[in-house]
Amino acid sequence: MRLFFSVMMAGGFSGCSAQTGDIGSFIHHKGDSLYKSSKVPGIFVGVLHKGVARYFNFGYANPDKKMPFDAATIFEAGSITKTFTAFVLVSVLKEKGISENSSILTYLPDSVRQNKALENTSFLNLLNHTSGLPRLPDNMSLTENAMAPYDHYTSADLFNYLKTAVPKPDGKSNYSNLGMGLAGVLAERISGKRYAELLDEYIFLPFRLVTPANALATAAENKSQGYFGDDRSAYWNMDVMAPAGGLKCSAKEMLGYLKEISAPSNAATKAIVDSLLQPTVQVNARVSVGRAWHTLENKNKPVVYWHNGGTYGFSTFAAFLKGGEEAVIVVVNKFDSNKVSDGLGIAIMNKLIELNNKP
């Protein structure tokens, strides 16, 4: 899971260095150059341009098998998962008639409700990272399970931590995996349903993203291999922190999700999305945070909505423009390669904007 702002602040959405006139040629040129210079195992791009999905592979999803990425190849989405969690929580709160400004304390176990330091923490604070909770809880060991730090952290561990947690909000958006993991837990507790069930109910089924049952065996084989340095890494099987970064999906599924978010197909979805995309806290003159989603604004250009992610095997970037016509997902199957995934994603969004502005 990923800290967001470094690449965005450095690169911004400045003019692109495109030498090619159409989006396909541009992606081929940029992707091939990045693949050769960065020495990552593989790069995969899914792009939506004028409503048409196209996919581009550079290198391998699994170098040992010489297997390229394709639209159905599974990867770890990392912190892009947080945008799914925000959609789920806002949906649950809306259905139950609970304000996002309500204190989360009421909805936590009795043992945690004794901690009045959490009384001023709202659902919105979790969704826009203003809770003052740390990035990770201090009772999570990052050394004991070094390659799978989230896999063995349970709800019991989380609630034990929250019994004595003292948030330190400062009015700014300070990224917290803990906060977004807790957002997913609260959605479960309020709804009485598991996180996976909530994803099905609010996103996968209504957005028509579900993989057909007869394709599951193929999907299991079509799974990209992530890398931590030069070593193969295993997929995380996250426990209670899954809402912060546990999603595994394909580029086709992700583009379908981005298309629905950018142009909701019904009024109920539109109401949720409008809430998610509304800026709630300003990071700087160009960047703001909504509910999980981040915005990037440049004068006389459309607002770009984006989120990135990272696990110990993957670096990812997703972005879109409102309207359902323009979006991108970039996947690099290597840890700590967001300079590649974010940089390519930014360049592609720049090119999409440029092409849309042409007469």
N, C-alpha and C positions, 0 to 999 in steps of 0.2 A: 504494500500500500504506500501511497506516495504523498510527499509534500509538494504542493503545486507550483508555487509562484516563481521559482528561479528561472526557468526557461522562458516563461511568459514575460517576465520583466526584462530579460535580456534581449529577446527576439522581437517581442511585440507582433503586430500585424503590419509590418512595414511593406513597402513595395516588393514584389517577388522578382526573382532573377530569371524568370522564364525566358527560354529561347524558343519555346514551342507554342503553337497557336491553339491546340485543343487539349482537353483535360487528359485524354489517354496518353498522348505524346509527352505531355508535361510530367505525368506520374512515372512513365517509363524512364524518362531522362533523370529525374530527381531520385527515384527509387534505386535505379541501377548504380548511380554515382554514390549514394549513401551506403548501399550494400557493400560495394568494393572498398570504400574508405573506412567504414566502421568495423568491418570484420565480424559482424554479428552472424549467427547461424542462418537467420532468415528474417525477412520483412514481408508482411502482407498488408495490402490496402484494399478496403472496400469503400467505394465512393458512390454517392448518389448525386447525379447531375441531371437537372431538368426532369427529375423523377425516375431516371433510369439507373439501375444498379450495375456497376462494373467492378471487377476484381483484378488485382495485380499481384503477382508473386515474384519475390526476389530471394534466391537461396532456397533453404529447405525448412519445412516444418519439423522434419526428423532427418537430420544429416546422416545418421547411421543407415537408414533405409533409403536414402536419396529420395525422400518423399516430399514433394512440394506442398505448400498450403493450397487449399481451395476454399470456396465459399462455405463449405460445411465442416471445415477443420476446427476442432475444439481447442480453445485456449483459456487461460485464466485472465479474467477481465480486471482483477485487482479492484482498485477504488472506484472505478466506474460503477461498481455495485452500489455505491452510496446513493446514486441517483435513483436506482430502483427502490432502495429502502425509503428514500424521501417520498416517492410516489405512494408506496404502501402505507406509510405512517399517516400522511396527509389524508389519504382515502379513508383509513380507519377512523381518524379523529372526526372527519366530516360526517361519516355514517353514525357515529355515536354522539354527535352533537357536542364534542369537546373542543374548546378553544385551544389553538396552538400556543396561546400565551398562558395557559394553565400551568400550575406547578406539576412537575413529574412526580413529586413525592407521594401524592395520593395513590398512585398506580404502582408503587413499589411494594415489596413484601413488608410485613409488619416490622421485622427486625431492622430494616433499612429506614423505615419511616421515623424511627427515633432520632435520625440524624437531621436536625433542623438546618444544618448548613446547606442542604440541598433544596430548601424550601423555595428559594427564589430562582431555581433553575426551571426553565420552561421547555416545552417541546421545540419551540422555535429556536431556542438557544442551542439545542442539539443539532438541528438541521442546518444552521448557518455557522456553526463552530464558534459561537460566542459564549458557551457555557462556562468557560474557565476551567473545565476539566482538562487534565493533561493529555498528551498525545496517546499514551498508553498507561494503564494502571500499574502502580509500583509493585504489585504482587504477581506480575507476569514475568516469568524468567525468559530472557532472551538468549541465555547461554545453555540452560539445561536441555532445551529442545531447539538447538541452534538453527536447524534448517526448517523447522516447522513450529515457530514460536506461538502460533495461535491455536494449534490443533488440540492442545490439552488444557486450554483455559476454559473452564466451565461456568455455568450460571452461578453455581455455588461460590466460585472464586470471585466472580463479578460482584455478587451481592455482599460478600464478605468485605471486599474493598470499599463498596459504597457506604457501608456502615460508619466509616470514619473519614470518608472523602471530604475535603474542603475545597470547593471550586474557587478559582481566583480570576473572575472575569475582569477584563479591563476595557470593555466596550469595543474591542477589536475582534476580528475573526482569526482565531488561533486553532489551526487544524488539529482535530482530535479523532483518531480511530475509535477510542473509547466511547466518545459521545455518540458516534453514528452506530456503533455496535449496540449501545444502550437504546437508541431510537428503535432499532429492530426488535429488541427484547420487549419494549413497551408496547409496540404494535401487537406482538404475540399475546401479552398479558391482557390487554384491553379487548382484543378480538376473541381470545380463547382458541386461536389457531396457530399452527406452527408457521415459521417464516416461509418455508417452501410452499405451504398451502396458500399463503397470502400472495406470493409471487404469481402462482397459478391463477388465483381468483381475480387479481387486479391488473396483471400485466400479460403473462404468457398466453392465457386463453383469450381474453378480449382483444389483444393485439395480434392474435393468430400467429404466435411465434413458436408454438409447441411442435417439437419434432415428432413425426408420425411414429407409431410403435414399431412398424416394420423397418424403420431406419435406425433404430437404436443400436443394433449390432454393428452396422456400418460406422456409426458415429464413434463407437468404442475403439474401432480400428483407426479411424481418421482423427487421431489425437496428436497434437503437436508436442514436441519434446522441448521443455524449457531448460535453460542453462544458467548456472551461477558461476560466473567466470568461465572456465573451461570444463566444469563438471556438470553432469546431468543433474537436474533437480526434480524432486517428486512434487506432484500437485499437492497443495494444501488441502486438508480436510478439516476446515475450521469448525469450531464448536460454537460457542455463544457469540463470538465476534464475526461470524459469517456475514451479517448485514453490513459490515464495514468493508468487506473485500473478498467474499467467497464465491462469487459467481463464475461459472464456467460456461462458455457459450461459443457460438460460431460467428463469423463476420456477417453471414446472411441474417442470422437472428438479430445481431446488433443493429444492422442497417434497418431492419424492419421496425425495431424499437425506436430508433432515431427518427424514422419517417413519421411514426404515429405521434411521437412527442412534438415534432416540429409542425405537424398539421393534424391535430386530433380529429378523429372521425365522428365524434358525437359530443354533445354539450357537456355531459358529465365528465368525460376525460378532459375536455378543454378547460373546465373550471379548475381541475386539479393542476393541470399544466400551467395555466396562467399564474396560479399561486406559486408553483415551484420556480418559475422563471423571473418572478418579480424581485428586483434587487432589494436586499434588506440591510446590507452593511457595505460600505465603500472601503476598498483596499487601497486604491489610489485613484488618480484622475481617470484611468481607463478600465480598471478591473473592479468588479463588485461581486458579492456573493448573494445568491438567492437562497433557495432551500436545496442544498447539495450542489446544484448547478452553479457554475461561475459564468460571468459575462465578460466580454471584452469589447470595448467600444472605441472606434476611431471616427473622427469627424467626417461626416458625409459618406459614411459606410454603414451597412447594416450591422446590427449587434450579432456577435458570434457567441453562442452558448457552448460551453465545453467542460470537460472533466478528463483527467488522466488517471493512470493507475500503475501499480507495480507490485509484483510478487517476487519471490526468489527465483523465478524462472521466466517472467514476462514483464514487458513494459508496453503500456497501451495508451492510446489517445483517442477520444471521441469528441466530435463537434458538429454543430448544425446551424443553419439559418432557419428562421421561421418560414413556414410556407410549404414544407414537405418535399421540396425539390432538390435541396443541396445539403449533403452531410458526408462525414468521413469517419471511418474507423481504421486506425493503424495499429498493427500488432508486431512487436519484435520479441522473439523467443529467447530473450536474455535479460537477466536481472540488471537493474541500474543502467538501462539504455534509453531513458526518457529523453535524453538529448537528441536521439535519433527519432523516436516515435513522435515526440512533441514537435520537433523541428519540421519533420516531414508533414505532419498534420497541419501545422500552421501554414506552411508553404502551399499546401493543397487548398486550404480554405481561402487564402489570398487569391489563388488562381481562379477559384469558383466565383469569388466576388468580382474579379476582373472580367471574367467571361460574361457574367450577368449584366455588367454595366456597358457592354458593347452594344451598339445599335443593331 
